[in-house]
Amino acid sequence: MPPPTATFPASARFAPRLAGAAQSDASVSASALQPARGWFLFAIGSLVLAGLLSLLLVVGRLPFLGWLFTDPLFFKRALVVHVDLAIVVWFQAGTLAFLALAVGPRLHRGVTAAALALAAAGIVGLLVGAVMPGAQPVLSNYVPVIDHPIFFGGLIAWFAGSGLFFALALATPSRTDAKALSADVVIALRASAVANLLAVVTFLGAWQTTPDSVPGVFYELLFWGGGHVLQTANVAAMLALWLHLLHRWTGRVVLTPAIATALLAALVAPQVVMPPLAFGGTTATSYFSMATHLMRWTIFPVVLVVLGAATLHVWRARRTVNWRDYRFLGLAGSASLTLLGFILGALIRSSSTLVPGHYHCAIGAVTIALMAAAYDFCAAVAPHGAAAETPRRARLQLLLFGGGQAVFGLGFALAGTYGLGRKQYGAEQHVRSLGEYFGLSVMGLGGFVAVAGGIFFLAVMLRRIGAWHRDFSPVTSSLHEQRT
């Protein structure tokens, strides 16, 4: 329940002071929301662009339109940009939107504007890189690339802009007003910011020490260490969203600041070894193996502890919560995909489709948590009087995406258990057994359902963003508003 509000005497002598306070609150709210809205626009825009690129990949395979696409590498370049937008930009921009909401009006305007401008230039560079004739696409792990200066200029600009804002948010005190995010959420968001910065420094070290070689080997070494650190940053962001959704759903904070700090430190602190290893040389065995060991042994213990605390938290609040709330569905979907990803990851023994089955579950877990939290984000930054999204639509969208993503990952995993190779497409797949056919069929079905859920989400978000163009007035609903 929302906290009781104090009542004031309706006396004329109090009116001027109350009016002045309202104007002050309005100006603070407006300045606080603009950076958050900007990063959220990048997040949603990246998904829209990624979806258009995936649609282009399908259209380009139609025989009667083949004459439009004369560059045989165009589709692989489009795939590279699709992946970078749907994973790197979407996850980082979503995290930055909530960080901006957490620190609010204390952000330095000039630095914020520079970060947003760099990020915008980065996205443009990625898109232009896709249409550069003859540019070689490289499907490296974590951050696939196009071997062209324009694409790399865009990638550098994006990481420079996001990194600048991550650093700014870490140096800026959090908001302390009633609309601020809870302390445990802010701690997890700041941990994600630290991990994102460590990833950028690791990329820089790898860039300096990786010897020139064929592009596939060079970029694999370049992005291997920092890419693993990015996964830790995404997990920290996911935990922040879990804590936020739990707080919004139950009305109670999940973790004390001390416990949240200890858990997030256990998750992120081990990653500090990666920049020195990258500067020491990416061809060293320790660089390659340490990144794998850190991902294998430092992520799941913290996630399971937070999940256990969340389960206990929900059990204590079970008689007072609304089990039809979309926040519960988002939490359940994200937690289920996380556990499924852990199980599939433990089964990996070779380079089969078990690998994409594992990471699509992991990526889906972060995505559905961010999707569920996006509904609350839109309510928090919407102009006064804007209609909120109906819980029923939110539940349906999250169910479609979460269920489809789980089936998609399981289909990949099933085909992998029969030995189907990874990174093979079309005729390269050499599908031989009934199990491989069945697994790929299940994967396709889940993919279509997940895509439908993704399109549904984008339609809702674009409509909510459209409401931001109305005349701004201070937001009256806070992050502690009455639960739906």
Secondary structure, 3 states (H helix, E strand, C coil): CCCCCCCCCCCHHHHHHHHHHHHHHHHHHHHHHHHHHHHHHHHHHHHHHHHHHHHHHHHCCCHHHHHHCCCCCHHHHHHHHHHHHHHHHHHHHHHHHHHHHHHHHHCCHHHHHHHHHHHHHHHHHHHHHHCCCCCEEECCCCCCEEECHHHHHHHHHHHHHHHHHHHHHHHCCCCCCCCCCCHHHHHHHHHHHHHHHHHHHHHHHHHHHCCCCCHHHHHHHHHHHHHHHHHHHHHHHHHHHHHHHHHHHHCCCCCCHHHHHHHHHHHHHHHHHHHHHHHHCCCCHHHHHHHHHHHHHHHHHHHHHHHHHHHHHHHHCCCCCCCCCHHHHHHHHHHHHHHHHHHHHHHCCCCECHHHHHHHHHHHHHHHHHHHHHHHHHHHHCCCCCCCCCHHHHHHHHHHHHHHHHHHHHHHHHHHHCCCECCCCHHHHCCCCHHHHHHHHHHHHHHHHHHHHHHHHHHHHHHHHHHHHCCCCCCCCCCCCCCC
